[in-house]
């Protein structure tokens, strides 16, 4: 191994001499260039002694030129032809900073505003990409309608089972307890006003119009959107999507359309089951706590709630299904070649699907309010 780069300043009758030692290379340089730069501040060098200089490369040339400046052309350099050649080669290049300037600390308010700005730009970009994906999805659906032979029945039916039937237990149990919770709160609150009977309307409207479809959508967003993103993303990582393209098959038709059709087909059924489970949970609590029989509950529900709120809630199901399927599949297709990308895309699929469900539900509420529905 060579010696680390070093130097010594010597004052002679002729002027200031810089004696270089060791290897002035990228490996051996360390902080010798910085120390030389500090030592030569406002000093004129008349001679460079290279008699004890070891190896020399462009890193050493940068350091020497940066520290000595024009003085690097003084006598002594020409003794070593390799040094002179490298100095001439590096001379016209922009100087490399010997020390990284301290990073200017951004004020806290500016940092917060910058983060918000980047978040807004990222959200806008994601929204644009989602709309572009919807356009491609509509094009693929149009091709499928014009040529039904493109329909892939086997994977679609398999996905319908996974998306729909396999999700029934968790959706039923969750909405049962949501309905029971609403009934508990309603009975306890309305009893103070002697109006426990109105808990029937609270459970009916809440489960049919809002909670049933929203809770089912949230479960599907966490369950199906993540599944779609993980499955397609894993295929992208293993280059299976590229293999499908090589075989002449459109990956969009083979991977996205079956998942989209399965989700749109099964989501209304899941929402219907969610509503029924929530209502049954409310009936169980009201029968136990408020001592109102199931027959009275359903009779009052038919008279005062009606079928209108059921259709209001079930109309959201296809929209939620389109959003969940599209976001999950798009994030899966965006996966790169590493596991970290897969994890980020799966997380993004769940977060975006949940956010979209809440926003769309709020928009539906505003729409129905304007329509007096």
C-alpha positions, 0 to 999 in steps of 0.5 A: 500500500502507498502512503497517504497524501501529505505536504510540507511548506518550506521557506527558501531564498527563492520563495515558498516551496511546497514539498508533496509526499505520498499518493495524491490519488482518489484513495490516498488523498483524504483531506490533504487537498483541503489542508493544502488549500487552507495553507496556501491562502494568500500565499504565492508558491514559487516551486513544487518539489515532487521528488517524494511524490508517489502516485498521482491521478486526476483527483490529485490534480483537482486538489492541487489546482484547486488549492494552488490555482495559477501557481500550479504552473510554477517550476517543479511540476514539469519534472514529472511528465505524468503530473504535467499531463494530468494537470493540463488535462484537468486545467480546463475543467470546472474546479471540484469543491474541496469541501461540501458547503453546509446545506442551508437549513430551510425555515420550518414554515417553508419546509411545511409549505414545500411538503404541502406543495409537493403533496398537491402536485403528487395528488394531481399527477396521480389523479391524472394517471387514474383518469388516463387509466380509466380511458384505457379501460373504457377502450378495452371494454368497447373492444370486448363489447364489439368482440365478445370472444375476447372475454375470458370466462375462466379467470373472471369466474375465479376472481368473482369467487375470490372477490365476492364469495370469499369476502362475504363472511368478513363483510357480514360480520363487520356490518352486523356489529356496525348495525348493532352499534348504531342501534345501541347508540340510538336506543341510549340517546333517544330513550332520554327523549322518550323516542326509542322507537325512532331507532328503527329509522336510524338503523334503517336509513343509516345501514341502507343509505350509508354505512352498509355500502361504505363499510363494504367498500372500505373492506374491498379497498383493503382486501381486493385493491391490495390483492390486485396490486400485489398480484399484478406487481409480482407478475411485473417483477417476475417479467411475466407481463413481458412474457404475455406481451411476447406471446401476442396477448394484451396484458390489459385484457388478460389481467385488468379486465377480468378483475374489473368485471369480477369486481363490478359484478360482485360488489352490488351483491356484497353491498346487499349482504352488508345492508341485510347484515347491518339491519339484522344487527340492529334488530337483535339489539333493539329486540334485546334492549328496547323490547321491540319485536322484529315484526314491529321493526320491519313493519315500521321500517317498511312504512317510514324508511321504504325502498328508496334508501336501499336504491340510494345506497346500492347505486353507489356500489358500481362506482365504488367497484370501478374505482377500487378495481382501477386503482388496484390494477393501475398500481400493480402495473406501475411496479418496478423491479424490486420488492420495495416498489411492490410494497409502496404500490400496494400501500398506495393502492389501499390508501388511494382506494380508501380516499376515493371511496370517502370522497365519492360518498361525500359527492353522492351525498351532495348530489342526493341533497340537491336532488332531494332524494 
